[in-house]
Amino acid sequence: MYIQQGLIYMDMDEIRSDEIFEAIKRREHGVFKQLFETYFKKMTLFAEYFLLDRDEAEDIAQEIFVDLWNNAPTLPGIANLKSYLFVQVRNKCLNRLKHLHVEDHYKQWLAEAQAYAEIPEVEIDPELLQRVYEVIEELPDQSRLVFKSCVLEGKKYKDVAEEMGISVNTVNTQMKRAYKYIRTRLGVSFLIILAVV
């Protein structure tokens, strides 16, 4: 299938990565815009799992898209664009964490995250996905509502704070608690499930 500049509402998963990448190299804004709209939220969620900070996660996702647009003409071919984007997220997050002199109790998690943080083309195991949802339901009421709104519904922290009548800082705190609890119950591999659903 050949990508034309006007065709911007196509399922990105049905188009070959090399065709998308070649369109971006030709500076086709419509294709780039749809790539951004398809993966930005998922990349942000993936980065947030590492950094526990939504603003920082969004910054990293945006950085990667800016780098892709600016450097596409000189980059070699990319066989799997989705994997490329998520590996870039992982690398940037791990680099930032290393520069933050991660505390001892996070060092084991960081090592595990490095081992698990590949984004393969996976089919979601319905049983594992069900387990993730069950663990989310175990969260305390406020943490559960905040987590579902921010992660499953993709809402911004500010919007969730306004809807729930709490501060953005409280949303941030509840998200950190939710991630910590889910990591304890399921390990770091659950982030792959949430990143691709």
N, C-alpha and C positions, 0 to 999 in steps of 0.2 A: 504494500500500500504506500503510495507516495503522499507526503504531506505537502499541502499547499498552504500558503500564508493565510488564506481566508478560513481554512477549516480548523477552527480552534475549539470546537466542542466535541472532540472525539475522545474515546476511552484511551487514555495514555497506555494502559496495560496491553492494548491490542495493537499498538504500533511498535515496530522494532526500534530498539534503543539507538541503533546507528542512524535510522531515519530522523528521529527526533534530534539527535546530536548534530547531524548535518544541517538540519533546518536552523538550529541555533547558531551554527557557524556562519550560515548565510544571513544572520541577524533578523530572523523572522520573529518579530515581537509577539505575534499571536500564539505561536507554538510555545515560546518561552513563558508567556503569561499563563497558559494552561498548565504547563509543567509546574510552575510555582503554585498555582491553585490546587493542583492535585496532591502535592507532597509537602507543602509548607507546614500545615498543622501536624502531620504525622512526624515530620522531622523535629518540630518543636517539642512534641511529646517525648520523643526519643531523647532529645537533649535534656529535657527537664528531669527525666529519670536520673540522669547522671548528676546534674548540677543542683537539683531541688530549687530552682529559681526560674520562674516563667520568663521574666524579662531577659535574663542572660541566655536562656534557651532560644528565644525568638531572635536575639541578636546573632547567635551562631547560625541559625537557619538562614537568616537574611544574608549574612556574610558569605555563606556557601553559594547562594544563588548569584550574588554580585560577582564572586570569583569565577563562577561558571560562565556568566555572560561576558565578562571582561577577557577571560583567558581561552574561551572556546576556540578561536581561530588558530591558536598555537598548541592546543592539547592534542595528544594522539587520540585515536578512536576509542570510544568507550563502549564495551560490549554489553554491559548491563547498567543502564543509567540509574535505575532505582537503587541498586546495590552501591553504585558509586556515590550517590548522594548521602546514603546512610553511613557508609564507611567514613566519609568526610565529617559527618556529624560526630561519629564516635571519636575520630582522631582529635578533632578540635576540643571536644569535651575532656578527653583524657589528658590532653596537654594542659588545659586550664586547671584541672584538678591537681596535676603534678606541681604546677607552679604555686598552688595554694598551700603547699606543705600539708597535705592531708593528714589529719590526726590518726593516731594508731588504730582506734576502733573502726576507722573507715578503710584502713589499708587492705584488710582481707577482702572487703566488699569490692574495692577498686580492682584487686587482682582477679576476682571472679568476674567482674564486669568486663574486663579486658578479654577474658576467655569466652564469654557468652555473647559479646556485642558484635556479632556478625549479623547481617540481615540477609539470610538466604531466601531464595524464592520458595517459601514454605506454604503448604496447605495447612490451614488451621485445624487442629485436632479438636472436634466438638467437645470431647470430654474435658480436655485441658482448658478450653475457653469457659466451659461451665464451671470448672474449679475456680478460675480467676473471678468470675462473677460471684460465686459463693463466698469467697474470701472478702470481696468488696462489701458484701452484705453483712459481714461480721464487724465492720468498722462501727465505732460509736456514731450516733445519729448525725451530728454536725459534720464530722469528718466524712461520713458516707455521702451526705448530700453535696458537700463541697467537691469531693473527688469526682462524683458522677457528673456534676455540672461542668467542671473544668476539663476532665479527661474524656469522658464518654460523649459529652455534648459539645466539647470544644469551646466553651465560653471563656471569656477573658476574666481574670481575677476581679477586676473593677466591677464588671457587670454582675458577677456572682455576689460580691460584697453588697452591692445595692439591692439586689433581689432578696437577700437573706437578712438585710439590716445589720450587717457586721462590717468591721473594718477590713481593708485589703490586707493588712498585716495579719489579721485573724485567719483569713483565707489562706495566706501563705503558710502560716503555722499549721493549720489543719492539713494542708497538702503534704507538708513534710512528715507529719505524724502518719498520714495514710500510706505514703510511700514506704516509710520505715516498717510499718506493720505488715504490709503486703510482701516486702522483701523478706521479712522474718518468716512468714508463712510459706512463701512460694519460691524464694531464692530469686536471683537476678534474671533467670530465664523468662519470667513473666513479661518483661518489657518487650520482648519480641512479639508476643501475642498482642499487646495493646498497641504496638507500633503499626501492625499490619491490618488490624480489623477495621 
